């Protein structure tokens, strides 16, 4: 291990408001989807569309580096309690897990709601 390498701190924050808009959007390329922009994610959370009550609890992954704790990477994550609102509905997997006595939910979805 290289002791001179900058330290990376990984955290999961509950809600996009815990992340600076400029820091989050500063990670995006000009041609990235508008659906990963801070404003979109905040709109989903503030409207109640992406919230615990809807089965889309926001828990975003943040990677900070160095003494200044600069955000160098981020990923939208959602703790899901059902299969609705995803591109791939996994009702079959959830049903199979239940029949086998396995817990399928909650699960983490990497992506954006709706």
N, C-alpha and C positions, 0 to 999 in steps of 0.2 A: 504494500500500500504506500502511496506517495503522500507523505505528510505535508508537502508543500502545495498539494492540490487544494483549490478552494472548496470549502465545506458547503455541502448541499443540505438544506433543511426541507423536509417534505412534510406538508400538513394538509389536513382536510378541514375546510372551513364550511360552516353551515350558512349558506346564503351568499350571493354575489356581493352584497353590500359590505362584506368583510374584506373585499379586495378593491384596491384603487381602480377606478375606471381607466385611467391613463396607463397603469401598469398592465392590466388585462388586455386592453386593445392594442397596446404597444407590442404585444407578441404576435399580432395578426399580420399576415401578408395582405397587400392591397386587393388581391383576388379571392381572399377567403370568404366563406359564406357569411352573410349578414346574421345568420342564426347562431353564430358563436360570439357575436359582439356583446359587450357588457350591457348595452342598452336593451337588447333583445332579452337576454337572460334576466335582467332586472324587471322588465315589463312582465315576463312570465311569472316571476315570483311576486311582484307587487299586486298583480291582478288576481292572485290566488290560483292561477292555472297550474303553476308548478309549486305545489305546497304539500305538506303532509296529508291534508284533508283530501287531496285528489290522487294520492298515491305516487306523487312525484316530489319527494323531499329532497331539496337541493343540498348537496354536499360536494363542494368543488375541490379538486386536487390542486395544490399550489406548491411549486418548488422555488425556494429562495436560495440565493448564493452569497457567500462572503459576509463580512462584518456589516455591510450596509443592508443586508437582507433583501437585495434586489430580486424581484420576481423574474425568473428566467424560463419558467414553463408553467403551464396551467392546463387543466382539463375539466370540462363540465361533467359532473357525476350526479346521478340521482338515485336515491334509495327508493326502489319500487316495491309496492305491496300488491300489485296486480299486473295483468298482462295488457291492459288497455292502453292505447295511445302510442304504440310502438310500430315500427315498420314491419317487424316480424312478430305476429301474434304467437305466443308460445303456450296457449291454453293446453295443448296436447302434452307438452312437457310438464306443465304444472299438475295436470290431472294424473299423469303417470307417476310423478313423484309422490302425490298424495296417496295413490293406491299402494305404492311401495312403502308407505310409512315414512317418507322423507320430507323434510322441510324445504320447500322451494323458494318461499318468500320469507323475509325480504331479500332482494337481490340488488346489486349495483348495476346500473346502466351507464355506459359511457356514451354520451351523445347529448342531444338537445331535445326538449319536449316538443311534441306536435309537429 
